[in-house]
């Protein structure tokens, strides 16, 4: 329950959006049994609302601890949730969605935190163009989502001016775009690109991440030596480049 404030009432538009999302997923364990019109949606499982306006600001559908693992499955229509006007926090990690669909026709989101990591081993997203709408995003985790077709992933995340933490572990990425000299990720502090399929030289654009403190490139097949200029990253505290060839 998002609040004990008895006057809070869920916004009808937000309630309709959540119910539409529920209809599209497979809930084998009845985790969303509280999601019904008989109960105010601010009291639904995983839903948090603003204490005064009743607008949905947070949705956390991470399953219970491993011993009680009860994932949601089927198809996840991410566009519906990203279209919630006042959503700031969205966590769908550790479920079993086989495909995550989204379009870039929703209103620019106020979302600060998005985690859809660790889904089914075959989970993929239909495209990443919707990322450009997340102008307020600070934390983005797509780890274990198959992104091997997304050749412009770096250009898309570079359009996010507030992004400070990016995790793309085990995403089947094939190119780290070594020819690029500059990428506008100056606010980035944590970058995890471990366990992908990079066979390139270390890219020069990494040297422009002036505020980076955590960089993980481990378990790739990167070539060459660590660039001398990496010493210019004065805030770097954690660096892993295991299996550098």
C-alpha angles and dihedrals in degrees: 000000000000097000144354090225103123095205095061112112123182117246109254094225092052091047092053091049092051093047090051089051090050092054091060099052132075111239105185093166099045092241090150095048090119090059098098137118089248090072130051108256092230085071095049121118110278095001122123124185137192109268094234110024098038091223116146109253102164137031119184113179098162108142122248119275118304095268089059097036108168109163129189112236144184122057123345117209098204093177091070093057095041087054092064099112100218101033111134103165127039123172120175096153125142096025127120105244110156096200132017114204126193140159132201096235097097124103115273105279131236088210116141100173129039125172121170095151131136101032128147115326089249098044116135137171120231093227143334100226090109090069089080089068094059095085094156099045116131102166123041124174120178096154116156092017113126106244099158092125093052102096093163097050093121094052090050096051089045087066090067106092097188099043110132102160126038123177119185102157118160093002097137090241112171106191132043089188098239094182093067114098098190137026121179099239098120094139093055116117102164126040122175115183096151125145098022131124102263114154096167138102116271104278123245092224089073088072090064094062091099096170097043114131102164121044123170119181096152126143097028128109100245117167134221132019128312105273113259089228092065086090086071089072092093095177095052111124102158125040127168122176102157115173095025105166 
